[in-house]
Amino acid sequence: MTQMNMLQAINNALDTAMAADERVLCFGEDVGVFGGVFRATSNLQQKYGKARCFNTPLVEQGIIGFANGLAAQGSVPVAEIQFADYIFPAFDQIVNESAKYRYRSGNLFNVGGLTIRAPYGGGIAGGLYHSQSPEAYFAHTPGLKIVVPRNPHQAKGLLLAAIHDPNPVLFFEPKRLYRASVGEVPNEEYRLPLGEAEVLKEGTDVTVLGWGAQMEVIEQAVDMAEKDGISCEVIDLRTILPWDVETVANSVLKTGRLVVTHEAPLTGGFAGEIAATIQERCFLYLESPIARVTGMDTPFPLVLEKEHLPNHLKVFEAIRSSVDF
């Protein structure tokens, strides 16, 4: 085990995958000698050469188009989009090509070896164009998997699982935790299951659900709630698509209440999909309306970032209101 921050864990996962399989390639804007804007790919070009870790032009559609072609020919590309905000020029390639490649040919050919990494979310004073959380846009697209880690241990294990998964995977990394989150990470290769949520804490009064950087926020809110005598069950969804309906539903059947939180805006956010599914599965067991604690329905602000983000106080108020309903 080694103490790592999230960036080091991601770098270690890439290093582990590239050492084990020469088909694994890393590329994106400035990922070579520079190591990317956050240094997630530092030293990989020096170790594996320019043929396996290299810079691309500043064209996101081209990066993913190139990655689709590589994956279709048997390579295992790990393409980096410098910020999740800039994934939209590649939207057509991801939604209309990556997600559908297998289905248009009856699996005669596919791009299942493709992984797309992108830092997402606020908390770094990035303003409108460096703070968005776009996971819900892609969750509407069958054929993709969407994964979001919460800490260094999860980041390495989930990224290695994504690289080896036989489906194209979008791997969103909470960038405000890149250097803030530190923990013990195994040195050897390990993989955490995709599509399975993790129950971090068992409770009886209310289920509190999130993913990525919001898990830290949830932990602070739950600490406050438990001082008020509220027993919280905490779940990290980890995989947005496919999401673990059974684990969440079983928890809500026990607690009778659900609070879901994410950084993305309320309208069309993935919490809405979760709320709809859980009320279908658990309607007769619900003791209060399902609560959503999210970002606001505005472009992500710079000066008012703290007001925009769903912090621990907002989550605590939702927990309190749910229990008191």
VENWOPE-V97343 format. One line per field, one symbol per residue. phi: phi as a letter, one per 20 degrees, with the letter a starting at -180 (. if undefined). burial: b if it has 16 or more other ideal C-beta (glycine too) atoms within 10 Angstrom, else e. Layout:
phi = ???
burial = ???
This chain:
phi = .cfcefffffgffffffffebfffcdbrfmefgfnnfdmfdgmfffednffdbbfdfecfffgffffgffffeofcfdedegcggeeffegffffedgfdgfffdmmfbbcfeecdebfcnenclemfdcbfceffgefedfoddcccedbffffffffffffefecfcededfffegdeecafcffefbcefencfceebebcebedcabmffffffgfffgffffeneededcefmdecfeefffffffffeembbcdcbffgffmffgfffffffffecgfdfebffdddcfeecgfeefdgfffffeffffffffffffeg
burial = eeebbbbbbbbbbbbbbbeeeebbbbbbbbbbeebbbbbbbbebbeebeeebbbbbeeebeebbbbbbebbbeebbbbbbbbbbbbbeebbebbbebbbbbbeeeeeeebbbbbbbbbbbbbbeebeeebbbbbbbbbbebebbbbbbbbbbbbbbbbbbbbbbbebbbbbbbbbbbbeebebebeeeeebbebeebbeeeebebbbbbbbbbbbbbbbebbebbeeeebebbbbbbbbbbebbeebbbebbebbbbbbbbbbbbeeebbbbbbbeebeebbeeebeeebbbbbbeeeebbeeebeebbbbbeebbbbbbebbee
